[in-house]
Amino acid sequence: MGDTDLIEAFGACAAVTDMLSRVGDKWSMQVVMKLGEQPRRFNELRRAVDGISQRMLTRTLRNLERDGLISRTVTPTVPPRVDYALTGMGHSLAEPVRRLSHWVLENRMEIEAARAEYDRQDAD
């Protein structure tokens, strides 16, 4: 592998790591899944995502918008109406996240058993 290949591999790895940190963010994925159901306004999202604070939802929406995963549409009314929706790229992310969620649900008992066994052995 030449220097150019190593640099390209490192760059791709860094890009993957960066996006995995977003995908691994508990709030981001909950917002993506809720917006995958339908576009929503801020307060609708806040009610739909259990436990998220207003500040964290604002930060999460900004990050997702910056990454191109959601769009923000402001309708000039009084008060202004702001709607959030998944972009095409956001929809393409929602499907693998949905599959991963199903995998976790199908395997959670085995995962919990493995953790318990590990913790038991580690305590000995």
N, C-alpha and C positions, 0 to 999 in steps of 0.2 A: 504494500500500500504506500503510495507516494505522499509527499507533503500536502499536495492539493486535496487528495482523497481524505486525509486526516482532518484538514481544515473544514472540508465540506461535511464530514461526518460529525465533527464537533458542533458545527453550526446547526445541523439538523437536530442533534441531541439537545442542544440548548433550547431550540424552538419547541421541541416536544416537551421538555421539562417545564418550560414556561406555560404552555397550554395545559399540561397535566396539573399544574398547581391551580389553575382556574377550574378545571373539571373536578379536581379533588376538593374544591371549596364547597363545603356543605350548603351554603346559602345560594351560591351560583346555580348549582344543579337543581335545587328546589325551584328557583325562579324560572329556569329554563323549562322544567317539566310543567309548571303551572301555565307558562305562556304557550307551551306546546298544545295545551287544551284549547286556549282561545286568547286573543289579545285582552289586556286588562289595564285598568287605571291603577295609579299608585296605591290608593287605599284598598282596592280590591286585592292587589298582590299582598299587601301587608296583612290583610285578614286571611288570605289563602296560605301564606307561608308561616306556619305556627312558630312563634317564639322570636321572629326577627324584629329588631328594633327599626325605627324610622331611619336612623343614621346608617345602620348596616344595610338596609334595603337601598337607600340612596347610593351608597358606595358600590354595592353590588351591581345596581343598574348601570351606573356610570362605567364600571369595568367591562360589563357585558356589551354595552354600546360601543365602547372604545375598541373592543375585540371584533366588532362587526357581527355579533351574535343576536343582538336585538336592535330594533329601531324605536325611536322616540318621536311621536307625532304630537305637536302642540296645535290645538284648535283655539283660535283667538276669540274666546268667549269670556264672559265675566262670571265667575273666575275662569282662568284659562283651563281648558281640558287637556290633559296629557295622557296619551295612550301608549302602551308598550306592547310590542309584538316581536315574535321571532323573525329573523331574516331567513333567507334560504339556507344560509350557512348554519344558523341556529337550529333550524328544522333538521338539517343533516346531522347535527350533534345530538339532538334529542333521541333519535332512534338507537344509537349505540348505548346511550345512557339508560334508556328503557331496558335494553337487553341485559346490561350489567345489573340493573336493579332486579330483574327477574332471576338472574343467576344467583345473586346474593340471597334472595328469598328462597330459592330452591335448595341452597346449600347452607343456610344459616345454622341449622341444627348441627350439621357436621363441623362447621367452623367453630361453633360454641363448644362442642365436645373436644375438638383438637386443642382449643385454648385451655380448657379446664385440665386436660391431660398434661399439657405443657406446664401450666402453673403448678400442678400437683408435683410433677417431677422436679421442677425448678425449686420448689419449697423444700424438697428432701435433701 
